[in-house]
Amino acid sequence: MSRHERRYQKYLERRQKQGANTLLSAGRGVLATPSDLASAAQAPLHEALVPTGLFEKGMGNLVFSRALPNGRIAMAAFLLDTYCLGVKNAFAAIVDRVEYGRKLSLRSGERLRPVEAPCLRKLVEGGVAYALDLGFSPHPDYALASQIFGDVRSADCPTRFE
């Protein structure tokens, strides 16, 4: 493990002790499987939420969710570091509406604002691409969580993020 990886791991441990990643735990929800997300990716969009001041703070939880026919919510959350590391953490779960609301309320002081779904995807994928250019891979659960995007195209976002 390199010096940067050790430093990053210690940072993550400190953040977890402070409760900064509470949104990124499965809680009472059921962690989503690839087949769950393949089905959910066709469901109607529920919300696409980004923290206010994401670029000023350099980090925040982005939430993408879809409303399932059974009344539950398929959600994915991405802890995005816009300065360097890209997607530092990711998870996907199927939760009921009460649990979904609870997860959003545990966002460690972040105020989330709605954005267009293509723009959220563009932010996440841009963060991943930037981090890859610097030699950092996204969190291992990113591949699964990003399946929730389905046919939402980042190219449909007119916003340019810098």
N, C-alpha and C positions, 0 to 999 in steps of 0.2 A: 504494500500500500504506500503510495507516494505521500509526501509531506502535505500536499494540497488535499488529498483524499482524507488523511487523518484529521486535518484541521476542519474540513467540511463535516466529517462525522461527529466531531466534538461539538460543532456548531449545532447540528441537528439534535443531538442529545440535549443540549441546553435549551433549545427552542421547545422540545417536547416536554421537558420539565416545567417550562413556563406556560404550557398549554397552548402554544401558538398553532399547533396543528390539529386542534380538536375537530375541526371540520373534516379532516382527512382520516377519521377512524370510522369503521363500519357501524359501530353502535348496535342498535337493535335491527338494523336493516340486514338484508341478505346480500352478501357480496355477489356481484354479478358475474356470470360465466360468459364465455364467448358466445354461446348460443342465445343467452338472455339478451345480450347487447345487439346481436344481429337482428333479433326480433324487435327490440326497442328502437333501433335506428330507423325503423319505418314508422314509428308512432309520431303523433303530432308534437311539435315543439311545445314545451311547457314554459321554460325560462332560459335565458342566457344572461348571466350576471357577472360583472367585472367590478372589482373594488375601485372606489374613487381614489384618485391619486396614485394609481398603480405605478406609473413611471417615476413619480417623485419619491415614493417609498422604495421602489425597486423590487418589491415582492408582494404577492397577494394570492388569495384563493379565487380562482375563476370557476364558476359552476354552470354546467350545461345540463338541462333536464328535459325529459319527454314524458308526456302524460300517457299512461298505458290504459288499455280498454277496461281493465279490472279496477280502475280507480287509484292504483299505485303510481309511484313516480320512479322512473329510471333516471338516475343521476350520475354524473361524473364530476369530480372536482380535480383541479390541477393547481398545485402550488407552483406558481410561476415566478422565477427570478429573472427579471428583465435586464439585470446588469451583467450576468455572466452565465449562470448554470442552467438556464432554461427551465424545464419541468423538473423540479426537485422532488416532487411527490405527486402521486396520482392514485385515484381509486374510483371504482364504479360500484354502485349498489342499487338494489331495488328496494324502495322504502314506501311506507304509507305516508299520507300527507302530513300527519302529525310529526312523524320522525323527520320528514323533509324540513318542516318548519323549525324543528329543534336543531337540526344540523346548521341551518342558516343562522340561527340565533347564537350559535357557539363559535362565531367566526372571529373571535378575539379582537373585537373593536372595529373590525372592518365594516365600512358602509358599502353595500353592493348596489350597483345601478344596472338597470337593464341595458343591453346592447343588442344589436342585430346578431343573429346566430352566425352568419358568415364572418362577422368581425371578431367574435370570440374565437372561432376556429383559426382565423388568420393570426390573432395574437399568440395563441398557443403554438401553432406550427412555426411562426416566426421566431418565437423564443427557442424552440427546439433547434431550428436551423442555425440560429446565431450561436447557441451553445456548442453544437456539433463543429462549427467552424473553429471554435476555441479548444476543441478536443474533449468536450463533456457530452456524455450520452444522457438521454432522458431517463427518468426513473423507470425501472423495469415494468411497472404496471401501466405506463403510458400507452403501450401498444394495445392493451385491452381497453382501457378507459376511452381512448380516442375513437374506438369503434362506434360510440354513441353518436358521433357526428353524422354518420350515414351519408346521405347525398347532399348535405349542406356543403357548399363550395366556398372556400376562402376567397376565391377569385371574384365572388359576387360582392365582396366588401369594398366600398369605394374609399374607405379611410386609409390613409397612409400613416403607418406607425413608424416612429424613428426613435 
